[in-house]
Amino acid sequence: MRTIINPPPDTWKSLCERPSFDNKELEDIVRNILDRVKNEGDRALYEYTEKFDGVSPKSIRVAQEEIRESGKLVPEILKNAIKTAKDNIGKFHSAQPGREEVIETSEGVRCWRKSVPIEKVGLYIPGGTAPLFSTVLMLAVPAKIAGCSEITLCTPPDREGKVNPLILYTASLSGVTNVFRIGGAQAIAAMAFGTKSIPKVDKIFGPGNQYVTKAKELVQLYGTPIDIPAGPSEVLVIADETADPEFIAADLLSQAEHGTDSQVVFLTNNSELLSNVRREMDKQVMLLPRKEIALESMNNSHIILFSTLDQCTEFSNLYAPEHLIIVTANPHLLAEKILNAGSVFLGKYSCESAGDYASGTNHTLPTNGYARSFSGVSTDSFMKKITFQEITAEGLKNIGPAIELLAEAEFLEGHKNAVTVRLNTLKNV
């Protein structure tokens, strides 16, 4: 990791840049996949599954029997852990939909909102070197709480054409409606356009590699919304002399092992802690099964020494991290100054892994600086708001003249007339 001492403010922006890779051909490749799936449907899906996953499944849909059998392949102790995570995620997300009040904006004019579920949602779950069954919980549980009527899940098969049993078991436990053994950009295309096998959905959720991310970006142009812009995982840690360097090193490496394009950033105002964390990282990384991935990720990452914790906070707000860990003498004081972050972890025992799995918050979060303007996935992500208004005769008398003047000023006589004809009937009332 690169160590930087007191960088001047005019260099901060460049230090906030994420790793970039040459993807000149990426968009053309993904557009071609989208077009083929849109035009050829299942035939394209089977061809891409054979090409990219090396398998020719008899059926894209995962049968209910296979889903039921998956439970037998998951150890009971792991089932209990999954249920613990599901319960906590459920508790946190069940409390989110707020009560909508009726507001009387003027006498006789009542306005309110109603939250209704998005009917059909699609979940993408990566299945490669680290099958993210925890993401099934993070997406399916709030979708079920929101009341979505159809939850479709797509995930790539292994070389035998099977879906990881942990993904299937968790999908069943979480109330997923349909599971399909299809991955990559072609899965996103199938959910966006619909095929004979895979139903079209109203919104797509879930992380993925660069092809999946680009596909999600492009299907928005065809009218299918997505959860949030996504990119490689990242964490930023702010710590002072009270922090434990072993803990901090472990937190940084927990994100570095995600992928070679992940980025981790450590900010501190204490030079001794900086040295100790660096030493711990060099020691701990060698013990990781995914050490090669973590080591390459560390090449994209920074350790920065600032003079004050306020500078650390200011830099963090500019960086807008997906995950932010604050380990200082008074983390709540610093937390009050945080403006941009996907999810924040306070104190020495609040490791980012807790949010990834079982504390209850959602781990589907904005990356690549998008935390400046996007929130993480929540129950509200699976709902839409419909506004209502009810205007009495007295209410129209109160606001009608203002509406007429506003419409007339915009040269929209039809809008004005819709009010005028009603007010004329009320002149003698």
C-alpha positions, 0 to 999 in steps of 0.5 A: 500500500502506498503511504502518503504523509500530509497530502496538500488539499489540492491533491485530495481529489486525485487520491480519491480516484478508484482503480481504473481498467481498460474497458474500451471493448466492454460496452460493445460486448455487453450491448451485443449480449443485450441485443441477442437476448432481446431478439433471440430469448432463451436460445441466446441464454443457452448459448451464452451459458455454454460459452461463459460457464462451460455447461449446457443445462437441460433447463435454465429454471432450477426445479423446486426439487433441487431447491428442496434438496439443497437444504440437505447439503447445508450443515445445521450449524450454518443454517442456524447462522443464516437464520440469525442473519435473516432475523436481524435483517428482517427486524431492521428492514421491517421498521423502515416503511414509515407511516404516511400522514394526510397533510391539509395544505390549505383548507379543503385541500388534503394530500397524502402518499401511499407506499406500494410494492414494486410487483416484479423484482429481479435479483442478481447473485454472483456465484463465482469464486465467492458465492454471495448467498448473504446477498440473497438475504440482503435483497430478498428479505426486504423485497418480501417485507415490501410485498413484492408479488414476484421475486426472480433470482438469477445466478450462474451455474457451476461446471456441473450445471448446479447452483450453489446449495447455499444460494438455493437454501437461502433463496427458499428461506427468504421467499424467492419465487423463481430461481434461474441458473443463468449469470453474467450480462445475459441474466440482466438482459433476460430479466430486463426484456423477459424470455420464454423461461425468465419473466420480465421484471420491473426493477433489477437489484444485485452486485456483479462483475464489470459485465453485469455492472455495465449491463445494469447500466445499459438496461436503464436506457431500455426502461428497466431501473436498477438499485444503485450504480455499482463498482468494486467493493471498498472500505475507508477506516479513520482511527486514532491512537486508541485503535487496535492495529490488529483489528484495523488491518483485519478490516482493511484486508476483509475488503481487499480480498473481495477482488483485485479491483477493490480499494482500501484506504486507511486514514489516521493522525498517529504515525505510530498507529500507521506503522503498526497497521502496515506491519499487521497487514503484511503479516495477516495477508500472508495467512489469507487463502485469497492472499494473491487477490488481497495483495493486488488490491493493496497495490491500488490502496492508500494509507494516509497520515493527516495532522488532525482527525478533522482532516481525516473526516474532510477527506472521507467526505470527499472520497464518499466510501461504500463502508466507513469505519471510525475507531477513535476515542469518541467515534460518535463525535466524528460520525456527526460530521459524516456527510457521504458514506454508504454505511458507517461502523462505529467503535473497535468492535463494529467490524464491517463484516457484521454489516456484510452478514448479520447486524441487520443493515443492508450490504448492498451499498453505493460504491465509486463515490456514488454515496454522495448522492445514493443510499444503500438498498432498503425496504423503500428500494422495493416500493414506490410512492403514489401521491393522492389529493382530495379537494373539496368545493371550498378547497378549490375556491381557496386555491383555484384563483392561484392555479388560474393565474399560474396556468395563464402565466405559462400560456396553458389555457386548457389547464386554467379552464379545468379550474375555471369551469368548476369555479363557475359552478360554485359562484352561487354556492 
